[in-house]
Amino acid sequence: MAGKLNIMNTETIQLHKHNEQVQKLDVEVALIQQDLNFIKEVHMKNLDDKIEKVDKKVDKIEQKTWWVLGLLIASIVGPFIGTMITAMM
């Protein structure tokens, strides 16, 4: 009988240790979830804002590039057309 009580006490102690480990893991999981929520709410919002700013700057640069390209083409084609018109007269 004493041997049976010893086994039950050992099992109870192991079960108690297991429950403590599970509780610790539950706390750690909860902390990780809080960290992930913080990252999603704060850092991702900041990244979205920064990406939007960069996108606007790229749009402005693209628009200026098209203007420069148009002026370059006009400065090349304009004199050519003027020369053709002069030659026809």
WOBEL-V788066 format. One record per residue. PHI is phi as a letter, one per 20 degrees, with the letter a starting at -180 (999 if undefined). Layout:
phi->PHI
phi->PHI
This chain:
phi->999
phi->f
phi->f
phi->f
phi->f
phi->f
phi->f
phi->f
phi->f
phi->f
phi->f
phi->f
phi->f
phi->f
phi->f
phi->f
phi->f
phi->f
phi->f
phi->f
phi->f
phi->f
phi->f
phi->f
phi->f
phi->f
phi->f
phi->f
phi->f
phi->f
phi->f
phi->f
phi->f
phi->f
phi->f
phi->f
phi->f
phi->f
phi->f
phi->f
phi->f
phi->e
phi->f
phi->f
phi->f
phi->f
phi->f
phi->f
phi->f
phi->f
phi->f
phi->f
phi->f
phi->f
phi->f
phi->f
phi->f
phi->f
phi->f
phi->f
phi->f
phi->f
phi->f
phi->f
phi->f
phi->f
phi->f
phi->f
phi->f
phi->f
phi->f
phi->f
phi->f
phi->f
phi->f
phi->e
phi->f
phi->g
phi->f
phi->f
phi->f
phi->f
phi->f
phi->f
phi->f
phi->f
phi->f
phi->f
phi->e
